[in-house]
Amino acid sequence: MRPPLETAALPADAIEIGRIADAWGIKGWFKVLPHSASPEALFSSKRWFLLPPDRPMKPKRATEIAASKTEQLAWTEPLLLCVKEAKDHSDTVVACAQDINDRNAAEALRGARIFVPRSSFPTAADGEYYWVDLIGLQVVNREGVDLGQVRDLMSTGPQTVLVIEATPETEGAKPVERMIPFVSAFVDGVDLPGKRITVDWQPDY
């Protein structure tokens, strides 16, 4: 069954921030699995744009197999979900939305990927940054040596680590990977407009 939602153009600055796991209760609420441990963007935006899963979700019961295949073919365009409420619940987020009034409607959203415009993210506190804004920035040290580009970030519990990839000097060699803790002891500054991070780090560390 196609979700009972209107189609909508995906914003140019749309960022994927989570996915819908399953229905929650019988009144149309659903569970959301955020991609971030701090899902402020889910709470700040009341307009979520949904895309179908990259791969069909595994049916919960054998009797759903045929229906599941049909649903994946029937839903290909972005859909607009107008959120009425979203809140923390255990290790997930639960939400309810307009036009999703019962469990069947909520189950039709199962596996949907959630996007919101970057412009709707709440303003980060001074000295804090969204991971999505750091990916792709060039990293240089105090001497101006180019250490590579931020490919990813990873959380090690107490701190976040920049995963940096540099183009190898030798043709055909594997890219050089560096990991730099994103803490003040090593990071001198972040220039988002200039797309640059300055660090106290040497190429041979």
SULQUI-V956007 format. One record per residue. N is the residue number from 1. SS is DSSP state (2 for helix, 1 for strand, 0 for the rest). PSI is psi in whole degrees, -180 to 180 (* if undefined). OMEGA is omega as a letter, one per 20 degrees, with the letter a starting at -180 (none if undefined). Layout:
BEGIN
n=N ss=SS psi=PSI omega=OMEGA
n=N ss=SS psi=PSI omega=OMEGA
END
This chain:
BEGIN
n=1 ss=0 psi=131 omega=r
n=2 ss=0 psi=136 omega=r
n=3 ss=0 psi=142 omega=a
n=4 ss=0 psi=62 omega=a
n=5 ss=0 psi=156 omega=r
n=6 ss=0 psi=151 omega=r
n=7 ss=1 psi=156 omega=a
n=8 ss=0 psi=149 omega=r
n=9 ss=0 psi=136 omega=r
n=10 ss=0 psi=127 omega=a
n=11 ss=0 psi=150 omega=a
n=12 ss=0 psi=-28 omega=a
n=13 ss=0 psi=25 omega=a
n=14 ss=1 psi=137 omega=r
n=15 ss=1 psi=132 omega=r
n=16 ss=1 psi=125 omega=a
n=17 ss=1 psi=-2 omega=r
n=18 ss=1 psi=-171 omega=r
n=19 ss=1 psi=159 omega=r
n=20 ss=1 psi=125 omega=a
n=21 ss=1 psi=-47 omega=a
n=22 ss=1 psi=174 omega=r
n=23 ss=1 psi=155 omega=r
n=24 ss=0 psi=107 omega=a
n=25 ss=0 psi=-166 omega=a
n=26 ss=0 psi=2 omega=a
n=27 ss=0 psi=19 omega=r
n=28 ss=0 psi=0 omega=r
n=29 ss=0 psi=157 omega=a
n=30 ss=1 psi=154 omega=r
n=31 ss=1 psi=142 omega=r
n=32 ss=1 psi=135 omega=r
n=33 ss=1 psi=103 omega=a
n=34 ss=1 psi=151 omega=r
n=35 ss=0 psi=-18 omega=a
n=36 ss=0 psi=150 omega=r
n=37 ss=0 psi=-16 omega=r
n=38 ss=0 psi=85 omega=a
n=39 ss=0 psi=49 omega=a
n=40 ss=2 psi=-33 omega=a
n=41 ss=2 psi=-30 omega=r
n=42 ss=2 psi=-35 omega=a
n=43 ss=2 psi=-28 omega=a
n=44 ss=2 psi=-26 omega=a
n=45 ss=0 psi=133 omega=r
n=46 ss=0 psi=1 omega=r
n=47 ss=1 psi=106 omega=r
n=48 ss=1 psi=138 omega=r
n=49 ss=1 psi=127 omega=a
n=50 ss=1 psi=138 omega=r
n=51 ss=1 psi=151 omega=a
n=52 ss=0 psi=163 omega=r
n=53 ss=0 psi=154 omega=r
n=54 ss=0 psi=-37 omega=r
n=55 ss=0 psi=148 omega=r
n=56 ss=0 psi=137 omega=r
n=57 ss=0 psi=147 omega=r
n=58 ss=0 psi=125 omega=r
n=59 ss=0 psi=147 omega=a
n=60 ss=0 psi=-30 omega=a
n=61 ss=0 psi=152 omega=a
n=62 ss=2 psi=-32 omega=a
n=63 ss=2 psi=-10 omega=a
n=64 ss=2 psi=-4 omega=a
n=65 ss=2 psi=-51 omega=a
n=66 ss=2 psi=-43 omega=a
n=67 ss=2 psi=-39 omega=a
n=68 ss=2 psi=-43 omega=r
n=69 ss=2 psi=-40 omega=r
n=70 ss=2 psi=-41 omega=a
n=71 ss=2 psi=-39 omega=a
n=72 ss=2 psi=-34 omega=r
n=73 ss=2 psi=-30 omega=a
n=74 ss=2 psi=-18 omega=a
n=75 ss=0 psi=107 omega=a
n=76 ss=0 psi=-21 omega=a
n=77 ss=0 psi=157 omega=r
n=78 ss=0 psi=142 omega=r
n=79 ss=1 psi=149 omega=r
n=80 ss=1 psi=125 omega=r
n=81 ss=1 psi=116 omega=r
n=82 ss=1 psi=107 omega=a
n=83 ss=1 psi=131 omega=r
n=84 ss=1 psi=-38 omega=a
n=85 ss=1 psi=142 omega=r
n=86 ss=1 psi=137 omega=a
n=87 ss=1 psi=158 omega=r
n=88 ss=1 psi=144 omega=r
n=89 ss=1 psi=107 omega=a
n=90 ss=0 psi=-123 omega=a
n=91 ss=0 psi=14 omega=r
n=92 ss=1 psi=-172 omega=r
n=93 ss=1 psi=140 omega=r
n=94 ss=1 psi=150 omega=a
n=95 ss=1 psi=162 omega=r
n=96 ss=1 psi=156 omega=a
n=97 ss=1 psi=162 omega=r
n=98 ss=0 psi=143 omega=r
n=99 ss=0 psi=0 omega=r
n=100 ss=0 psi=89 omega=a
n=101 ss=0 psi=-7 omega=r
n=102 ss=0 psi=177 omega=a
n=103 ss=2 psi=-37 omega=a
n=104 ss=2 psi=-44 omega=r
n=105 ss=2 psi=-39 omega=r
n=106 ss=2 psi=-38 omega=r
n=107 ss=2 psi=-27 omega=r
n=108 ss=0 psi=-17 omega=r
n=109 ss=0 psi=-5 omega=a
n=110 ss=0 psi=125 omega=r
n=111 ss=0 psi=-7 omega=a
n=112 ss=0 psi=139 omega=r
n=113 ss=1 psi=133 omega=a
n=114 ss=1 psi=129 omega=r
n=115 ss=1 psi=144 omega=r
n=116 ss=1 psi=155 omega=r
n=117 ss=1 psi=140 omega=r
n=118 ss=2 psi=-32 omega=a
n=119 ss=2 psi=-16 omega=a
n=120 ss=2 psi=-4 omega=r
n=121 ss=0 psi=142 omega=r
n=122 ss=0 psi=152 omega=a
n=123 ss=0 psi=131 omega=r
n=124 ss=0 psi=148 omega=r
n=125 ss=0 psi=162 omega=a
n=126 ss=0 psi=127 omega=a
n=127 ss=0 psi=1 omega=r
n=128 ss=0 psi=151 omega=a
n=129 ss=0 psi=147 omega=r
n=130 ss=0 psi=140 omega=a
n=131 ss=2 psi=-42 omega=a
n=132 ss=2 psi=-27 omega=a
n=133 ss=2 psi=-20 omega=a
n=134 ss=2 psi=-27 omega=a
n=135 ss=0 psi=129 omega=a
n=136 ss=0 psi=-11 omega=r
n=137 ss=0 psi=147 omega=r
n=138 ss=1 psi=140 omega=a
n=139 ss=1 psi=126 omega=r
n=140 ss=1 psi=153 omega=r
n=141 ss=1 psi=-177 omega=a
n=142 ss=0 psi=-26 omega=r
n=143 ss=0 psi=0 omega=r
n=144 ss=0 psi=9 omega=r
n=145 ss=0 psi=129 omega=r
n=146 ss=1 psi=118 omega=a
n=147 ss=1 psi=-9 omega=r
n=148 ss=1 psi=-166 omega=a
n=149 ss=1 psi=143 omega=r
n=150 ss=1 psi=116 omega=r
n=151 ss=1 psi=-32 omega=a
n=152 ss=1 psi=171 omega=r
n=153 ss=1 psi=152 omega=r
n=154 ss=1 psi=145 omega=r
n=155 ss=1 psi=129 omega=r
n=156 ss=0 psi=14 omega=a
n=157 ss=0 psi=-86 omega=a
n=158 ss=0 psi=-19 omega=a
n=159 ss=0 psi=166 omega=r
n=160 ss=1 psi=144 omega=a
n=161 ss=1 psi=132 omega=r
n=162 ss=1 psi=129 omega=r
n=163 ss=1 psi=113 omega=a
n=164 ss=1 psi=137 omega=r
n=165 ss=1 psi=128 omega=a
n=166 ss=1 psi=144 omega=r
n=167 ss=0 psi=129 omega=a
n=168 ss=0 psi=149 omega=r
n=169 ss=0 psi=-30 omega=a
n=170 ss=0 psi=127 omega=a
n=171 ss=0 psi=132 omega=r
n=172 ss=0 psi=-12 omega=r
n=173 ss=0 psi=161 omega=r
n=174 ss=0 psi=149 omega=r
n=175 ss=0 psi=147 omega=r
n=176 ss=1 psi=128 omega=r
n=177 ss=1 psi=134 omega=r
n=178 ss=1 psi=149 omega=r
n=179 ss=1 psi=121 omega=a
n=180 ss=1 psi=123 omega=r
n=181 ss=1 psi=133 omega=a
n=182 ss=0 psi=71 omega=a
n=183 ss=0 psi=159 omega=a
n=184 ss=0 psi=-24 omega=r
n=185 ss=0 psi=-26 omega=a
n=186 ss=0 psi=-24 omega=a
n=187 ss=1 psi=115 omega=a
n=188 ss=1 psi=-38 omega=a
n=189 ss=1 psi=158 omega=r
n=190 ss=1 psi=122 omega=r
n=191 ss=1 psi=92 omega=a
n=192 ss=0 psi=-46 omega=r
n=193 ss=0 psi=-36 omega=a
n=194 ss=0 psi=-3 omega=r
n=195 ss=0 psi=51 omega=a
n=196 ss=1 psi=140 omega=r
n=197 ss=1 psi=129 omega=r
n=198 ss=1 psi=131 omega=a
n=199 ss=1 psi=159 omega=r
n=200 ss=0 psi=86 omega=a
n=201 ss=0 psi=142 omega=a
n=202 ss=0 psi=151 omega=a
n=203 ss=0 psi=-27 omega=a
n=204 ss=0 psi=10 omega=r
n=205 ss=0 psi=* omega=none
END
